[in-house]
Amino acid sequence: MSTPNLTLLYGIEPARRPTGLERATRSMAELVSDLGPMQEAGDVSDLLAGLAHAVRREVAADAVLVSRYDAQLDLVCDGGASVRPPATLNFVAEQYSLDEYPATREVLVTGKAIEIARSDPEADRNETRFLSQYGFSRSLICRLVHSGAPFATVEAYRTEDRAFRHDDPARVDVLCAFASSALTRLELAAQLEGHYTMTMEALVSALEARDPHTEAHAGRIRDLSTALAVALRLPSEERRAVKLGSILHDVGKIGVPDSILLKEGSLDEQEWKLMKRHPVIGERMLRSVEFLAPAWPIVRHHHERWDGRGYPDGLAREDIPVGARIVAVCDSFDAMTSNRPYRKALSLAHAFEELTRNAGSQFDPACAEMLVEVVSSLGQDRVEERLVRYAD
């Protein structure tokens, strides 16, 4: 009996298996998509998060953690991660001594991937304890090599006790090779941007020298703001804008007379009117420098308020650029917790109360809440580097 012509009977084409070329084309398109976060990475942590994302998709894992290797201290420290909910990993970067994780050390030394099952009675106890802590059943540990030396571990996790494919380590190696190439590019770009940043910080330091009470203020705002941008999981370009804008947010004060800038008492109406011009002056100063374009809106709008009663434009809520909302809350927090001629610094507890009380009026509630959480957990020093970066 002949097969009926489905196109004539129902107007549909019969199902067919994709050709090898179609499968390869689809696989290549997926790979290009997976490499996107690595290609767009703005720094090393971004890259490690992008690698975690690509590996998770490539080996069908529920989570992947990429941890940088410190040969001098003989440990690894969490750097980038990717998870598929409901799987979770840690928010704050942890360090792990390799003396306590011999399987991880073996992978770093030999380059040979190791698969660990929580149900295996002979598996490394610390490794299986880690799996239990996060609800995983299996892990595949590989390594990233850069410039001929071990650079990081790449650990893929599955919640189901299902073995990885025999060629999964080779797939991870391909992605790691791409990451190593991207690392070289990032290192060169970081050197160039570092020169620009040093120049900007020198300019801001000269401005801060006019007022000893604000010394190192911009550096503290930069550190807090970039950490908050990471915690809020902003994309790479927006985090870069936050970094530039936080350094330069008060550069317009160069146009404010010392008699106003250094006045210890309250400003009168005319003086306050002049002081409130500094965001506009700052933006105008930077307009001729295209490299600083991402910072322009932050410099102009970092004194806007969530309720619309700020300056210079009276923007409200999401109309305020997110970078400006971040710098606004960090700027206020630093002012609260710094000594001034007219008052002593507030305690952290009191400053947290002020942030919470003004969330929804002066500050973006999400920014204020996250800043309290970050500083409560990690303090105010080297915060950004102690947060795990996520690509998802």
C-alpha positions, 0 to 999 in steps of 0.5 A, a space after each residue: 500500500 502506498 504512503 498517502 500524500 500528506 501535502 495534498 490531503 492536509 496541506 502539511 509536509 511529513 516530518 523528516 529527520 534533519 540532515 547532518 548539515 542542518 544539525 551542524 548549522 544549528 549547533 554552530 548557531 547555538 555555540 555562537 550564541 553561547 559565546 556571546 557573554 564571553 565576547 562581550 566581557 568587559 573584564 576578567 570576572 565577566 569573562 569567567 561568568 561568560 565561560 560558566 554560562 557557555 559550559 553550562 549550556 554545552 554540557 547540559 549542567 544545572 550550574 557551573 562555577 569558575 574559580 581563579 587559581 592562586 599559585 602563591 597561596 595554593 587556593 582557588 577563589 570563586 570568580 564567575 558562575 551560571 545557574 539554571 533555576 532552581 539550582 543556586 550557588 553562592 553570592 559571596 566569593 569563597 576561597 578553597 585551600 587545595 590542601 583540602 581539595 586534592 581532586 581539584 589540585 590534581 585537575 590543575 596539575 595534570 589537566 585531566 578532568 575528574 568526575 565526582 559522584 556524591 554517591 561514590 563512597 571513594 570520592 573526595 569527602 570535601 568535594 561530596 560535602 560541597 555537592 550536598 551543600 548545594 543539592 548537587 549529585 555530580 560534578 565535572 572538574 576541568 581547568 582553564 589554562 592561560 599563557 601556558 599555566 593553570 588559570 582557573 578551575 571549571 566545575 559543572 554540576 548536575 542535580 540528577 545523578 546522571 553521568 556526563 558524556 565521555 566527550 564533555 571534557 573535550 567540549 569544555 576544553 574548546 570553550 576554555 581555549 576561546 576564553 584564554 584568547 579573550 583573556 589576552 584581549 581583555 588584558 590589553 584593553 585593561 592596560 589602555 583603559 587603566 591609563 584613562 582611569 588614572 588620568 581621570 582619578 588624578 583630575 578628581 584628586 586635584 579637585 578633592 585637594 580643595 576640600 580635605 574633608 572629601 579626600 578619597 571620596 570619589 575612590 570610595 564612591 567608585 568602589 561602592 558603586 561598582 560593587 552595587 552594580 555587580 550585585 544588581 547584575 547590571 550588564 557589562 556596559 552599564 557597569 563600566 558607565 557606573 565606574 566612570 560616572 562614579 569617579 567623575 560625578 562631582 567633577 562639575 564642582 570645579 566650577 563652584 567657588 571655594 567660598 561656597 564649596 568650603 563653607 562650614 555653615 549652611 548655604 543661603 538660597 543664592 549659594 545653594 542655587 550655584 551649588 546645584 549647578 555642578 551636575 550640569 557643569 560637569 556634564 558640559 565639561 565631559 561632553 567633548 570627550 566621547 570616551 566618557 559618553 557613558 558617564 554623561 547621564 550619571 554626572 548630570 543626574 546623580 542628584 535626582 530623587 526617586 520621588 522627582 524632587 531632585 535636580 537638575 531636571 526633576 526626573 523620577 523613578 525609572 526615568 532616572 538612569 540606573 547608574 545615576 540611581 546607584 551613584 546617588 545612594 552610594 554618594 549619600 551613604 559615604 557622606 553619612 559615614 564620613 566625618 564633616 566639620 559640622 558633624 561626626 560620621 554616623 554609625 553603620 547601623 544609623 546610616 542603614 536606618 537612613 537609607 531604609 527610611 528614605 528608600 522610595 522617596 530619595 533613593 531607588 528602593 532596590 538600590 538602597 536595599 541591596 547596598 545595605 545587604 552588600 555592606 552588611 555582609 562584606 563591609 566597605 573594602 574591596 567589595 566588588 572582587 568579593 562578589 561572584 559574577 553571574 552571566 545569567 
